[in-house]
Structure formats: C-alpha cells, structure tokens
Amino acid sequence: MSETGNGALLPSGGYRQLRSYRVAEALYDATVAFCDRFIPKSSRTHDQMVQAARSGSRNIGEGSGAAATSRKTEMKLTNVALASLKDELIPDYMSFLRQRGLPIWDKEAPEALKTRRALRDEAFLDGLAALASEAVPETAANTLLCAAHQATYLLRRQLEAQERDFLANGGFTERLHAARFKARQSDRSDKSDKSDRSDGSDSRESAPPCPLCGKPMRRRTAHTGPHAGEPFWGCGGWPECRGLLPIKGESDMSDQSDPSDKKRIT
C-alpha cells in the first residue's frame, strides 16, 4: 500500500500512523478483553460490541487503502468507522454501566479528565486491554468509554479534513483526466517538434530569414509535386507568408518556384 500518490493515483495508505487508528485499535483489543470478562459469550451483546469495535478500527485502514482511486469511498468508510463507535459501541458501554447501577463519568469529572490525559500516552494505550482485564467494572467500562469518545472525536476531524481535501483538490476522476490531458499535450508537442525537423539531418542547423518577410524560416519536407521528399526552408509565418528557399546541396527548389511548389509546405 502506497503512502503517496503515483501518477493519477491519489495518496493512500499510511493509516497506521493515524492517531485515530491507534486509539481505535487499542479500543478494539480492550473491548475483546472486556467482553470476555464481563459479558457471556452466548449473549448477542458480546458479539455486537466486539464487532462494533472491530469495525471502528478496520474501516479506517480499508478507507485509507481505497483512497488511491476513490476519495468518496475513503470518506464513506471513515464515516462507517465513526458510526460504529458513536452509535453502537458507546451506547453499549453506557448501557453496561446503567444496567448495573454504576456511575457514568461526566466528561469534566476528575476521573474522566485523568483518563483523557492518560490516553495521550502510548504506554497507556498499550496497556488498555490489560486494564480492561483487571480493573473493577466501573473503572474498566468508563475508561473504554473515554477511549471511544476520543476515537470518535479524532474520526470526526479526520472526516472533515478529507472533505476539505476533496473540495480543494478533487478526486481520482479529476486527477485521471488531468494526467491524460497532460500526456496528450506532451505527445502533440513531441510530434510537432519532429515535423519541423528534416529526415535525419541536424535540426540545429541555423535557419535563414525569410526573403519576403524576414521571419525565421523552418525546415520542412515537400510531400507532393516534382520535389516530393526533398527538404526546403519554408517561412515560419506560413500560410500568411509563403516564402521558400532551397537547402543548398539538397534541393533545386527556390523562392521563385511556381505556385504548385508552395503548396508543399506542411
């Protein structure tokens, strides 16, 4: 998976460095430990909580990979990750606490503030699953609830950034058209340069001025008439000016040629 764009492809990958992914992945591991400890595996809630936590993590990575060819898919999957945590996992943790008569920490409560600060520490994230396996139910559920809130906050900001980038730079289709247009323009330019050169001769030969208007002349090759295949100097201002000169030693064409010769300018 490429972390940068290549040609028409958009930048993609690199999701493992995203803070949202780091928190969501730690939350997934901790949710598995929490559910195995507190919720019977025969309960549908066990599977639903684990799947919601998994969706929050995996859709971040899948969306990042899809970004190479579709910003729309990237944003859609990022939103799926956000919805899985915000609308499924967070309500399940709140229900767990409420149904057992345990308090749900207010976001400004000392315990919640301390936990939010701790979640900035990589070592604390690494130990989140162990905390879920060992802490009392109130602490375990509220700590994972704080982690879920932080993950959703980060995902909202990530989604907003993706939207701004799409509006500013467009998506894969626009980039593909731009790359194709650039390639076609370059191809046309190359063909134009080749048409101005003689058949294998030195293109750096100094061009004389037109005897009629004084503009630099261009080396051309006659395609019709008695001089077909022969190189000659044609006025760079053609068709406004039809001045001609022979290339010494290669053609007998002169600027006095009859009108039919002048039609050979390409």
Protein Blocks (a to p, Z undefined) as FASTA:
>chain_A
ZZbdehjbcceejilmpmklmmmmmmmmmmmmmmmmmmcfkbmklmmmmmmmmmmmmmmm
mmmmmmmmomklmmmmmmmmmmmmmmmmmmmmmmmmmmnopacddfkbmklmmmmmmmmp
mklmmmmmmmmmmmcfklmmmmmmmmmmmmmmmmmmmmmmmmmmmmmnopfklmmmmmmm
mmmmmmmmmmmmmmmpcehiafkbccdddfklopacdddddfedjkgoiacdddfkbckb
ccdcddehiaccdfkbcfklmmmpZZ
